[in-house]
Amino acid sequence: MAGPRIIRAFAAINIGSFRISAMIMGEDENGAMVVLGSSHRKSEGVKRGYITEMRAASHAIRQAVEKAEQNAGTNVSSVWIGCAGAGLYSRIASVEIAIGGRRIEDDDIEHLLYAARDHIQPDGRMVLHAQPAHYTLDGAHGIANPQGLHAEALGVDIHVTLAEGAPVKNLIEAVQMAHLEVEAVVASPLASAYACLSPEERDLGVALIEIGAEVTNVSVHAAGMLLGLTSIPIGSNDITDALASSFGIRRSQAERLKCVSGSAMSSPTDHREMIPVNAPGEGPGEGRGEGAGGRLARGADEHNRIPRAELVAVVTERLSSLTGEIHKSLKSMGFSGARSGQVVLTGGGAELHGIAEFMQAALGRPVRIGKPPRLQGLPEAHATPGFATLAGLGLYAADDPVDIRSVGPSYQPTRRYRGMALINRVFQAVREYF
């Protein structure tokens, strides 16, 4: 018996520094999301979230999409793409209109959102998103839908996500050179939130930390909206490079050591456990590569094995540096103190053994690992934290949240918050949830 009919389809591409992945997702007639096909391949032409070689990046994008199309049994002409670099930055813009105590109608909400368009202030950056986060009635926060309620004043807090224009244009051009149209560029923390965070977490307050290969994005969510976002130019590749440098081995060997034997937590037996540097079936003098020369790793025994304790020490040293930057970012966004809430780790770097326990001890907050939701058709290989942003892009595309830049014109006198009034309003929202 045939399953429910697919009525809409969405294609997503996550262009990372480590890999480029693609997914085609469909929505069936019952509203359920189904993964029709997905794929990934090694990234080329991308460094710390920026396109550095246009042709190489475009070729890798085309190959990833073609494989996903083959797995899905269908072709796509347009895609939603994720953006993890490009100097992502976000802020809240608040706008208010007079209602005069009457009942709020649909037109009032439309007027308010249109009026908010004039208060985005990109400051020379590109606007990726300008979305109504929540509404206020006479200054009271946390109103999801004000229609039908009475108020003297109706306000809205707009979440604005900004990025450097040139890197985003390069992302778009790389996709277009792969003969695909771009539906939208989505900030990866927003996409990851769709995949990893529950509505309750986003309402009560949560920090989402996406550890990519070369960039870590830190975002704070509360009251159903993204309150703040910062990018840190450090990722899991920095751990790989530290291992390669410390032991004098190739990056490929260091990456395998990190993924297979690496850990963020030490154990009493680490000093006695010896870890082979070479892959199974590869002797100490085999697999000669750039910078390797078939030599033994620094500090290795005659079988090219190193103590697990030394491996863990290098991993935790680099993680401590990253955690310090994460702590600074969270503090700058007001996510501190006893009411700061839970932290969710996602991205490929979150697959490191013991990282949740390490982060929990370092940040002093409960930490869990965020993975894509259980979707029909999602391959087991893509049901990991490293593919959360990709799955989230498809879910974001299906939801297609309102952007105030698409709201039609109407007129209402508005009140705009400036200077200390705007700062006090944002801090008021933060205090309510933290």
PLY file of the C-alpha trace (Angstrom):
ply
format ascii 1.0
element vertex 434
property float x
property float y
property float z
element edge 433
property int vertex1
property int vertex2
end_header
0.00 0.00 0.00
1.39 3.38 -1.04
2.18 5.91 1.67
0.85 9.46 1.92
1.39 11.60 -1.16
4.20 14.18 -1.11
2.68 17.61 -1.79
5.75 19.86 -1.38
9.50 19.34 -1.62
12.44 21.37 -0.33
16.14 21.10 -1.08
18.82 22.28 1.33
22.60 22.63 1.13
24.91 23.13 4.09
28.23 24.50 2.85
30.77 23.77 5.55
34.54 23.87 5.79
34.80 20.10 6.39
32.01 18.78 4.17
29.23 19.93 1.88
25.93 18.16 2.42
22.61 18.20 0.62
19.13 16.99 1.53
15.82 16.81 -0.30
12.87 16.77 2.08
9.19 16.41 1.33
6.00 17.25 3.18
3.24 14.68 2.80
-0.50 15.32 2.72
-0.69 14.66 6.47
1.85 17.39 7.22
4.69 14.98 8.12
8.22 15.70 6.89
9.99 12.93 4.98
13.62 12.79 3.88
13.57 11.79 0.22
17.33 11.76 -0.31
20.53 13.11 1.21
24.26 13.06 0.59
27.56 14.59 1.60
31.08 14.91 0.28
34.38 16.50 1.31
34.33 20.26 1.19
36.45 22.14 -1.33
37.03 25.85 -1.78
35.67 26.78 1.68
37.65 28.10 4.66
36.09 29.05 8.02
32.69 29.39 6.39
33.94 31.62 3.56
34.20 30.71 -0.13
37.91 30.85 -1.02
37.86 29.13 -4.43
34.67 29.62 -6.41
35.01 26.85 -9.02
36.06 24.19 -6.52
33.21 25.07 -4.15
30.64 25.13 -6.96
31.82 21.74 -8.26
31.53 20.20 -4.77
28.05 21.69 -4.35
26.92 20.27 -7.70
28.23 16.81 -6.84
26.51 16.78 -3.41
23.18 17.85 -4.91
23.37 15.35 -7.77
23.94 12.51 -5.31
20.99 13.63 -3.19
18.84 13.85 -6.34
19.90 10.34 -7.29
18.98 9.02 -3.84
15.67 10.88 -3.88
14.74 9.89 -7.43
13.88 13.48 -8.29
15.58 16.64 -9.51
15.58 20.07 -7.86
16.10 23.51 -9.35
16.28 25.68 -6.22
17.75 25.29 -2.75
17.89 26.81 0.74
21.48 27.30 1.83
23.01 27.58 5.28
25.47 30.28 6.30
27.81 29.58 9.22
30.47 32.25 8.62
30.24 35.73 7.06
30.48 37.46 10.44
26.98 36.52 11.61
25.48 39.01 14.04
22.01 39.58 15.44
20.09 42.17 17.38
16.55 43.02 18.48
14.60 45.96 17.06
11.47 47.07 18.94
8.55 49.01 17.44
5.19 50.07 18.87
1.94 51.53 17.47
-1.04 53.10 19.24
-4.24 51.02 19.38
-6.34 53.21 21.70
-7.82 50.44 23.81
-9.76 48.78 21.03
-9.66 45.19 19.83
-6.60 44.26 17.77
-7.36 43.17 14.20
-5.28 41.50 11.49
-4.75 44.88 9.83
-3.18 46.27 12.99
-0.61 43.47 13.03
0.13 44.02 9.34
0.54 47.76 9.93
2.92 47.11 12.80
5.11 44.71 10.85
5.30 47.04 7.88
6.26 49.94 10.13
9.03 47.80 11.63
10.72 47.59 8.21
12.07 51.12 8.66
13.82 50.19 11.91
16.04 47.34 10.73
19.20 49.48 10.30
21.63 47.07 8.58
24.61 49.43 9.13
26.25 48.37 5.89
25.64 44.65 6.41
23.31 42.27 4.57
20.04 41.39 6.28
19.48 37.62 6.28
16.38 37.62 8.49
14.04 40.19 9.97
11.41 38.16 11.78
8.79 39.05 14.41
9.90 37.24 17.55
7.05 38.11 19.87
4.52 40.85 20.48
3.96 43.17 23.42
0.72 44.64 24.77
1.19 47.88 26.72
4.80 46.85 27.37
4.02 43.29 28.55
6.26 40.75 26.77
5.65 37.22 25.55
2.47 37.58 23.46
2.50 34.99 20.69
-0.66 36.17 18.85
-2.28 39.48 19.86
-5.25 39.19 17.50
-8.55 39.70 19.32
-6.99 41.23 22.44
-7.49 44.82 23.66
-4.62 47.21 24.30
-3.59 50.85 24.31
-0.37 50.02 22.46
0.75 47.06 20.36
4.46 46.38 19.97
6.70 43.82 18.35
10.28 42.71 18.93
11.95 41.99 15.61
14.91 39.62 15.49
17.33 40.86 12.83
20.17 38.63 11.63
22.96 40.38 9.74
26.01 39.18 7.83
28.84 40.63 5.80
27.52 41.15 2.29
30.43 39.97 0.13
30.83 36.47 1.69
27.07 35.85 1.40
27.13 36.94 -2.25
29.98 34.48 -2.82
27.91 31.67 -1.28
25.00 32.54 -3.55
27.20 32.74 -6.65
28.82 29.37 -5.88
25.37 27.77 -5.74
24.19 29.55 -8.89
27.31 28.36 -10.75
26.13 24.83 -9.86
22.99 25.63 -11.94
20.71 26.08 -8.93
18.53 28.97 -7.81
18.77 30.18 -4.21
15.48 30.35 -2.32
17.08 31.93 0.75
20.26 32.11 2.79
19.59 30.94 6.35
21.86 31.62 9.32
22.95 28.18 10.51
22.08 28.82 14.20
18.46 29.41 13.17
18.41 26.22 11.11
20.09 24.20 13.88
17.53 25.50 16.38
14.73 24.04 14.24
16.43 20.64 14.37
17.77 20.54 17.93
15.61 22.67 20.23
12.13 21.94 21.50
9.55 24.76 21.59
9.67 24.62 25.39
13.45 25.08 25.44
13.24 28.03 23.08
10.58 29.55 25.31
12.24 29.01 28.70
15.77 29.91 27.61
18.60 27.87 26.12
22.02 28.37 24.58
22.80 26.55 21.34
26.46 25.94 20.55
27.19 24.69 17.04
30.78 23.44 16.77
31.73 23.22 13.13
35.05 22.33 11.56
36.43 25.86 11.61
33.68 28.05 13.10
31.68 27.80 16.33
28.38 29.68 16.47
26.94 30.54 19.88
23.31 31.62 20.09
20.92 32.34 22.95
17.19 31.66 22.59
14.32 32.66 24.89
10.66 33.63 24.61
10.61 31.75 21.31
13.16 34.06 19.71
16.89 34.31 19.13
18.15 36.96 21.55
21.80 36.98 20.54
24.36 35.39 18.23
28.14 35.41 18.01
30.65 33.53 15.85
34.01 32.21 17.07
36.68 31.40 14.42
37.64 28.15 16.18
36.34 24.66 15.41
37.04 20.96 15.62
39.69 21.20 12.88
41.80 23.16 15.33
41.92 20.04 17.52
43.02 18.00 14.50
45.75 20.51 13.68
46.95 20.53 17.30
47.24 16.72 17.26
49.11 16.75 13.96
51.53 19.37 15.27
52.03 17.82 18.70
52.80 14.31 17.41
54.36 15.24 14.06
51.82 13.25 12.04
49.65 13.84 8.99
46.30 15.58 9.32
44.52 12.45 8.08
46.12 10.46 10.90
45.28 13.18 13.42
41.65 13.27 12.27
41.35 9.50 12.64
42.91 9.63 16.11
40.49 12.36 17.16
37.40 10.58 15.85
38.29 7.00 16.84
40.26 7.37 20.07
39.94 11.02 21.08
38.06 12.03 24.20
37.33 15.17 26.18
37.41 13.20 29.44
40.39 11.44 30.99
40.39 8.13 32.87
42.83 6.48 35.34
43.90 3.93 32.71
44.87 6.47 30.04
48.59 6.32 30.90
48.66 2.55 30.36
46.58 2.43 27.17
48.58 2.76 23.94
46.80 4.05 20.82
48.05 3.12 17.31
48.70 6.14 15.11
48.42 4.15 11.88
45.14 2.93 10.44
44.42 -0.82 10.60
46.60 -2.69 8.12
48.99 0.25 7.73
52.49 -0.26 9.12
54.67 2.51 10.60
56.47 3.03 7.29
53.36 2.90 5.10
50.95 5.54 3.94
53.69 8.05 3.31
52.13 11.45 2.88
52.99 15.09 3.01
55.08 15.81 6.06
54.98 12.20 7.23
57.92 10.49 5.56
56.97 7.19 7.17
58.46 8.29 10.52
57.18 7.29 13.92
54.98 9.80 15.68
56.68 12.02 18.23
56.79 10.17 21.57
55.53 6.90 20.02
56.88 3.43 20.77
58.42 1.11 18.14
54.92 0.10 16.98
53.98 3.76 16.41
51.63 3.90 19.37
51.14 6.85 21.69
49.76 6.94 25.26
46.08 7.75 25.34
46.80 10.22 28.14
48.88 12.38 25.78
46.16 12.29 23.13
43.49 13.36 25.65
45.77 16.12 27.01
46.09 17.76 23.57
42.33 17.48 22.93
41.35 18.99 26.28
43.88 21.81 25.94
42.29 22.97 22.69
38.80 22.45 24.08
39.66 24.61 27.10
40.59 27.44 24.77
37.32 27.09 22.86
35.28 26.82 26.05
36.82 30.05 27.32
35.65 31.88 24.20
32.20 30.30 24.48
31.93 31.43 28.11
32.82 35.01 27.10
30.20 34.95 24.35
27.45 33.64 26.63
28.27 36.22 29.29
28.17 39.05 26.75
24.67 37.93 25.74
23.39 37.84 29.32
23.35 34.05 29.54
24.92 33.74 32.99
23.99 33.21 36.61
21.73 30.69 38.29
18.88 31.16 35.79
20.95 30.85 32.62
19.37 27.54 31.61
20.50 24.59 29.54
23.20 24.42 26.89
22.76 22.29 23.75
25.82 21.22 21.73
25.53 20.34 18.06
27.62 20.31 14.90
30.33 17.84 13.93
32.49 18.87 16.88
29.75 17.72 19.27
30.42 14.12 18.19
33.69 14.05 20.18
33.48 11.50 23.00
32.87 13.09 26.40
32.43 16.65 25.13
29.05 17.15 26.86
30.54 16.22 30.24
33.57 18.45 29.60
31.43 21.45 28.65
29.08 20.90 31.59
32.00 21.01 34.02
33.61 24.00 32.30
30.45 26.11 31.88
28.71 25.05 35.09
25.41 24.42 33.29
23.51 21.31 32.20
24.61 20.27 28.70
23.09 17.84 26.22
23.91 16.86 22.64
21.53 18.09 19.93
20.74 15.82 16.98
18.30 15.99 14.06
14.77 14.86 14.94
13.62 11.39 13.94
12.45 11.91 10.39
11.14 9.23 8.10
13.79 8.35 5.53
16.69 9.98 7.40
19.75 7.72 6.98
21.47 6.66 10.19
24.71 8.25 8.96
22.93 11.63 8.76
21.10 11.35 12.11
24.12 12.78 13.95
24.94 16.26 15.33
27.10 16.98 12.29
23.98 17.01 10.08
21.65 18.92 12.42
21.97 22.16 10.46
21.21 20.36 7.18
18.03 18.79 8.58
17.11 22.10 10.20
17.36 23.89 6.85
14.68 21.58 5.43
12.43 22.12 8.47
12.99 25.88 8.30
12.09 25.89 4.60
8.85 24.02 5.31
7.91 26.45 8.08
9.01 29.49 6.02
8.65 31.99 8.90
7.30 35.48 8.22
9.89 38.07 7.27
8.76 41.67 7.75
10.46 42.67 4.51
7.70 40.82 2.63
4.83 42.61 4.42
2.78 45.01 2.28
2.46 48.78 2.91
-0.07 50.43 5.24
0.05 53.40 7.56
0.05 53.70 11.34
1.90 56.18 13.55
4.66 54.29 15.31
6.86 54.68 18.33
10.49 53.72 17.80
12.74 52.82 20.71
16.09 54.62 20.59
19.19 54.86 22.73
18.73 53.85 26.33
15.03 53.16 25.79
15.89 50.39 23.33
18.65 49.03 25.58
16.30 48.98 28.58
13.63 47.20 26.56
16.02 44.46 25.44
17.37 44.01 28.97
13.79 43.83 30.25
13.13 40.91 27.88
16.36 39.20 28.94
15.58 39.59 32.65
12.14 38.06 32.18
13.66 34.83 30.84
17.04 34.69 32.59
0 1
1 2
2 3
3 4
4 5
5 6
6 7
7 8
8 9
9 10
10 11
11 12
12 13
13 14
14 15
15 16
16 17
17 18
18 19
19 20
20 21
21 22
22 23
23 24
24 25
25 26
26 27
27 28
28 29
29 30
30 31
31 32
32 33
33 34
34 35
35 36
36 37
37 38
38 39
39 40
40 41
41 42
42 43
43 44
44 45
45 46
46 47
47 48
48 49
49 50
50 51
51 52
52 53
53 54
54 55
55 56
56 57
57 58
58 59
59 60
60 61
61 62
62 63
63 64
64 65
65 66
66 67
67 68
68 69
69 70
70 71
71 72
72 73
73 74
74 75
75 76
76 77
77 78
78 79
79 80
80 81
81 82
82 83
83 84
84 85
85 86
86 87
87 88
88 89
89 90
90 91
91 92
92 93
93 94
94 95
95 96
96 97
97 98
98 99
99 100
100 101
101 102
102 103
103 104
104 105
105 106
106 107
107 108
108 109
109 110
110 111
111 112
112 113
113 114
114 115
115 116
116 117
117 118
118 119
119 120
120 121
121 122
122 123
123 124
124 125
125 126
126 127
127 128
128 129
129 130
130 131
131 132
132 133
133 134
134 135
135 136
136 137
137 138
138 139
139 140
140 141
141 142
142 143
143 144
144 145
145 146
146 147
147 148
148 149
149 150
150 151
151 152
152 153
153 154
154 155
155 156
156 157
157 158
158 159
159 160
160 161
161 162
162 163
163 164
164 165
165 166
166 167
167 168
168 169
169 170
170 171
171 172
172 173
173 174
174 175
175 176
176 177
177 178
178 179
179 180
180 181
181 182
182 183
183 184
184 185
185 186
186 187
187 188
188 189
189 190
190 191
191 192
192 193
193 194
194 195
195 196
196 197
197 198
198 199
199 200
200 201
201 202
202 203
203 204
204 205
205 206
206 207
207 208
208 209
209 210
210 211
211 212
212 213
213 214
214 215
215 216
216 217
217 218
218 219
219 220
220 221
221 222
222 223
223 224
224 225
225 226
226 227
227 228
228 229
229 230
230 231
231 232
232 233
233 234
234 235
235 236
236 237
237 238
238 239
239 240
240 241
241 242
242 243
243 244
244 245
245 246
246 247
247 248
248 249
249 250
250 251
251 252
252 253
253 254
254 255
255 256
256 257
257 258
258 259
259 260
260 261
261 262
262 263
263 264
264 265
265 266
266 267
267 268
268 269
269 270
270 271
271 272
272 273
273 274
274 275
275 276
276 277
277 278
278 279
279 280
280 281
281 282
282 283
283 284
284 285
285 286
286 287
287 288
288 289
289 290
290 291
291 292
292 293
293 294
294 295
295 296
296 297
297 298
298 299
299 300
300 301
301 302
302 303
303 304
304 305
305 306
306 307
307 308
308 309
309 310
310 311
311 312
312 313
313 314
314 315
315 316
316 317
317 318
318 319
319 320
320 321
321 322
322 323
323 324
324 325
325 326
326 327
327 328
328 329
329 330
330 331
331 332
332 333
333 334
334 335
335 336
336 337
337 338
338 339
339 340
340 341
341 342
342 343
343 344
344 345
345 346
346 347
347 348
348 349
349 350
350 351
351 352
352 353
353 354
354 355
355 356
356 357
357 358
358 359
359 360
360 361
361 362
362 363
363 364
364 365
365 366
366 367
367 368
368 369
369 370
370 371
371 372
372 373
373 374
374 375
375 376
376 377
377 378
378 379
379 380
380 381
381 382
382 383
383 384
384 385
385 386
386 387
387 388
388 389
389 390
390 391
391 392
392 393
393 394
394 395
395 396
396 397
397 398
398 399
399 400
400 401
401 402
402 403
403 404
404 405
405 406
406 407
407 408
408 409
409 410
410 411
411 412
412 413
413 414
414 415
415 416
416 417
417 418
418 419
419 420
420 421
421 422
422 423
423 424
424 425
425 426
426 427
427 428
428 429
429 430
430 431
431 432
432 433
